[in-house]
Amino acid sequence: MTGAVESPAPTASSPRDSGWLRAARLARWLSWASLVWMTAEGVLGILAGLSAGSIALVGWALSSGVEGLAAVIVIWRFTGSRTLSETAEGRAQKAVAVSFFLLAPYVAAESVRDLVARHQPGTTVLGIVLTATSLVLMPLLGVAKHRLGARLGSNATAGEGTQNLICAALAAAVLAGLATNALFGWWWLDPLVGLGVAAVAVKEGIDAWRGEGCECAAVPLPGEEVCDCGPGCTDSCCTGEVGVGRGA
């Protein structure tokens, strides 16, 4: 690394040791994996939604574009000299926050439109398979990125993880809407859950913009020592487990 590259000194919250660099590479790899999945999910989801006449399914598929944007931001953050740049982290953090604000109004608008129009979605095997797969895959990615975000001191990475969790929640809403409408005629469940997801997206966007939630010491990777959380560190951010941690 040349002298022209800004290399901030290691801090207690995110020491730039070999473990930190290994975690940074993993974060970048997971973001690439997310980007590939989001691209496939978006294209196939739109085709399935149009085929079934499901606005909720089309809306969920289009939201993959926003989640893909968050993945691109994190890839940019941990590529080349930006890996060790606090300035790049700050910019990535703001960009991920903006992606939350892009997602929330779209989901809210689609939900309100479904309620007003009393839209009853049809069924599609492809749509069910896609949403069920996301319901399993996205929480795993989301939790892993939250842990890496805490390990790296990167709100951008943690924010992308939250996008994955929102994707899973949207997938659950679409599945629930299709199933309950088919069984009980509860067409209104899907848009109501969508409004709740939009509200969560707004809150997470505000927190990401302010840089709240991940101010703890490095979360250990396998084989490393247990972290020592700092003040303001939340349980799930620091340890990846509910109810554990000093900063709660």
C-alpha positions as CSV (number, residue, x, y, z in Angstrom):
1,M,0.0,0.0,0.0
2,T,1.4,3.4,-1.0
3,G,1.7,6.5,1.1
4,A,-1.1,8.1,-1.0
5,V,-3.7,5.7,0.4
6,E,-5.3,6.8,3.6
7,S,-4.9,4.0,6.2
8,P,-6.5,5.0,9.6
9,A,-4.9,3.6,12.7
10,P,-6.5,0.6,14.3
11,T,-9.1,1.3,16.9
12,A,-10.6,-0.6,19.8
13,S,-13.9,-1.0,17.9
14,S,-12.4,-2.4,14.7
15,P,-8.7,-3.4,14.8
16,R,-7.3,-3.8,11.3
17,D,-5.6,-7.1,11.9
18,S,-5.6,-10.3,9.8
19,G,-8.9,-11.4,11.3
20,W,-10.5,-8.0,10.4
21,L,-9.3,-8.3,6.8
22,R,-10.6,-11.8,6.5
23,A,-14.0,-10.6,7.7
24,A,-13.9,-7.8,5.1
25,R,-13.3,-10.3,2.4
26,L,-16.1,-12.5,3.6
27,A,-18.4,-9.4,3.7
28,R,-17.5,-8.7,0.1
29,W,-18.1,-12.3,-1.0
30,L,-21.5,-12.4,0.7
31,S,-22.5,-9.2,-1.0
32,W,-21.6,-10.7,-4.4
33,A,-23.6,-13.8,-3.5
34,S,-26.6,-11.6,-2.5
35,L,-26.3,-9.6,-5.8
36,V,-26.4,-12.7,-7.9
37,W,-29.4,-14.0,-6.0
38,M,-31.3,-10.6,-6.1
39,T,-30.8,-10.4,-9.8
40,A,-32.3,-13.9,-10.4
41,E,-35.0,-13.3,-7.8
42,G,-36.0,-10.0,-9.4
43,V,-36.3,-11.3,-12.9
44,L,-38.1,-14.5,-12.1
45,G,-40.3,-12.8,-9.5
46,I,-41.5,-10.2,-12.0
47,L,-42.3,-12.9,-14.5
48,A,-44.2,-15.0,-11.9
49,G,-46.0,-12.0,-10.5
50,L,-47.2,-10.8,-14.0
51,S,-48.3,-14.4,-14.8
52,A,-50.4,-14.7,-11.6
53,G,-51.6,-11.1,-11.6
54,S,-50.1,-10.6,-8.2
55,I,-49.1,-7.0,-7.5
56,A,-47.6,-8.0,-4.2
57,L,-45.3,-10.6,-5.9
58,V,-44.3,-8.0,-8.5
59,G,-43.6,-5.4,-5.8
60,W,-41.5,-7.9,-3.8
61,A,-39.5,-8.8,-6.9
62,L,-38.9,-5.1,-7.8
63,S,-37.7,-4.5,-4.2
64,S,-34.8,-6.9,-5.0
65,G,-33.4,-4.0,-7.1
66,V,-33.0,-1.9,-4.0
67,E,-31.5,-4.8,-2.0
68,G,-29.1,-5.4,-4.9
69,L,-28.1,-1.7,-4.7
70,A,-27.2,-2.2,-1.0
71,A,-25.0,-5.2,-2.0
72,V,-23.2,-3.1,-4.7
73,I,-22.6,-0.4,-2.1
74,V,-20.9,-2.9,0.3
75,I,-18.9,-4.5,-2.5
76,W,-17.6,-1.0,-3.4
77,R,-16.9,-0.3,0.3
78,F,-14.6,-3.3,0.7
79,T,-12.8,-3.2,-2.6
80,G,-9.2,-2.0,-3.0
81,S,-7.9,0.8,-0.9
82,R,-11.4,1.7,0.4
83,T,-11.3,-1.5,2.6
84,L,-9.2,0.5,5.2
85,S,-10.9,3.8,4.6
86,E,-13.2,5.3,7.3
87,T,-14.3,7.9,4.7
88,A,-15.5,5.1,2.4
89,E,-17.4,3.5,5.4
90,G,-19.1,6.8,6.1
91,R,-20.2,7.2,2.5
92,A,-21.3,3.6,2.2
93,Q,-23.3,3.9,5.4
94,K,-25.2,6.9,4.0
95,A,-25.8,5.2,0.7
96,V,-27.3,2.1,2.4
97,A,-29.5,4.4,4.5
98,V,-30.8,6.0,1.2
99,S,-31.6,2.5,-0.1
100,F,-33.9,2.0,2.8
101,F,-35.7,5.2,2.0
102,L,-36.1,4.1,-1.6
103,L,-37.6,0.7,-0.5
104,A,-40.1,2.0,2.1
105,P,-42.3,4.3,0.0
106,Y,-42.6,1.7,-2.8
107,V,-43.7,-1.0,-0.4
108,A,-46.1,1.3,1.4
109,A,-47.6,2.6,-1.9
110,E,-48.2,-1.0,-3.2
111,S,-49.7,-2.0,0.1
112,V,-52.1,0.9,0.2
113,R,-53.1,0.3,-3.4
114,D,-53.8,-3.4,-2.7
115,L,-56.0,-2.4,0.3
116,V,-58.0,0.2,-1.6
117,A,-58.4,-1.9,-4.7
118,R,-59.2,-5.1,-2.6
119,H,-56.7,-6.9,-4.8
120,Q,-56.7,-10.7,-4.5
121,P,-53.6,-12.3,-5.8
122,G,-53.6,-15.5,-7.7
123,T,-51.3,-18.4,-7.2
124,T,-48.1,-19.4,-9.0
125,V,-45.8,-22.3,-8.3
126,L,-42.7,-20.3,-9.4
127,G,-43.6,-17.4,-7.1
128,I,-44.2,-19.8,-4.1
129,V,-40.8,-21.5,-4.7
130,L,-39.0,-18.1,-5.0
131,T,-40.6,-16.6,-1.9
132,A,-40.1,-19.8,0.1
133,T,-36.4,-20.0,-0.9
134,S,-35.9,-16.3,0.1
135,L,-37.6,-17.0,3.4
136,V,-35.0,-19.6,4.2
137,L,-31.9,-18.0,2.6
138,M,-32.3,-14.3,3.5
139,P,-32.3,-14.6,7.3
140,L,-29.1,-16.6,7.1
141,L,-27.4,-13.9,5.0
142,G,-28.9,-11.2,7.2
143,V,-27.7,-12.6,10.5
144,A,-24.2,-13.3,9.0
145,K,-23.9,-9.7,7.7
146,H,-25.0,-8.3,11.1
147,R,-22.3,-10.2,12.8
148,L,-19.7,-9.1,10.2
149,G,-20.9,-5.5,10.4
150,A,-20.2,-5.6,14.1
151,R,-16.9,-7.4,13.6
152,L,-15.8,-4.7,11.1
153,G,-17.4,-1.7,12.8
154,S,-19.4,-1.3,9.5
155,N,-22.9,0.0,9.7
156,A,-23.0,-0.3,5.9
157,T,-22.6,-4.1,6.1
158,A,-25.1,-4.4,9.0
159,G,-27.5,-2.3,7.0
160,E,-27.3,-4.6,4.0
161,G,-28.0,-7.5,6.4
162,T,-31.2,-5.7,7.5
163,Q,-32.2,-5.4,3.9
164,N,-31.9,-9.2,3.6
165,L,-34.1,-9.6,6.7
166,I,-36.7,-7.2,5.2
167,C,-36.6,-9.3,2.0
168,A,-37.4,-12.3,4.1
169,A,-40.3,-10.5,5.8
170,L,-41.7,-9.4,2.5
171,A,-41.4,-13.0,1.2
172,A,-43.3,-14.2,4.3
173,A,-46.0,-11.6,3.6
174,V,-46.4,-12.6,0.0
175,L,-46.6,-16.3,1.0
176,A,-49.0,-15.6,3.8
177,G,-51.2,-13.5,1.4
178,L,-51.3,-16.2,-1.2
179,A,-52.0,-19.0,1.3
180,T,-54.6,-17.3,3.5
181,N,-56.4,-15.8,0.5
182,A,-56.6,-19.3,-1.1
183,L,-57.8,-20.9,2.2
184,F,-59.8,-18.3,4.0
185,G,-60.2,-15.3,1.6
186,W,-58.0,-13.1,3.8
187,W,-56.8,-10.9,0.9
188,W,-56.0,-8.0,3.2
189,L,-53.2,-9.7,5.2
190,D,-50.5,-9.2,2.6
191,P,-50.9,-5.4,2.3
192,L,-51.1,-5.0,6.1
193,V,-47.9,-6.8,6.6
194,G,-46.3,-4.8,3.8
195,L,-47.2,-1.6,5.6
196,G,-45.4,-2.9,8.7
197,V,-42.4,-3.8,6.7
198,A,-42.3,-0.3,5.2
199,A,-42.4,1.2,8.7
200,V,-39.5,-0.9,9.8
201,A,-37.5,0.1,6.6
202,V,-38.0,3.8,7.6
203,K,-36.7,3.2,11.1
204,E,-33.7,1.2,9.9
205,G,-32.9,3.9,7.3
206,I,-32.9,6.6,10.0
207,D,-30.7,4.5,12.3
208,A,-28.3,3.7,9.4
209,W,-28.0,7.4,8.5
210,R,-27.2,8.3,12.1
211,G,-24.8,5.4,12.4
212,E,-26.6,3.9,15.3
213,G,-26.7,0.3,16.4
214,C,-23.1,-1.1,15.8
215,E,-20.7,0.7,18.1
216,C,-19.2,-2.3,19.8
217,A,-15.9,-3.9,19.8
218,A,-15.0,-6.6,17.3
219,V,-17.3,-9.6,17.2
220,P,-15.1,-12.7,17.3
221,L,-14.9,-15.0,14.3
222,P,-14.6,-18.7,15.0
223,G,-11.5,-19.4,17.0
224,E,-11.1,-15.7,18.2
225,E,-11.6,-14.3,21.7
226,V,-15.0,-13.1,22.9
227,C,-15.6,-9.4,22.1
228,D,-15.9,-6.7,24.7
229,C,-18.8,-4.6,23.8
230,G,-18.7,-0.8,24.1
231,P,-21.4,1.5,25.3
232,G,-24.3,1.8,23.0
233,C,-23.7,-1.7,21.5
234,T,-26.9,-3.7,21.1
235,D,-27.1,-7.4,21.9
236,S,-27.9,-8.6,18.4
237,C,-25.3,-6.3,16.8
238,C,-22.4,-7.3,19.1
239,T,-23.0,-11.0,19.5
240,G,-25.5,-12.0,16.9
241,E,-27.6,-13.6,19.7
242,V,-30.5,-12.1,21.6
243,G,-30.0,-11.5,25.2
244,V,-26.2,-11.7,25.3
245,G,-23.8,-8.7,25.6
246,R,-22.7,-6.0,27.9
247,G,-24.0,-3.1,25.9
248,A,-27.7,-3.8,26.3
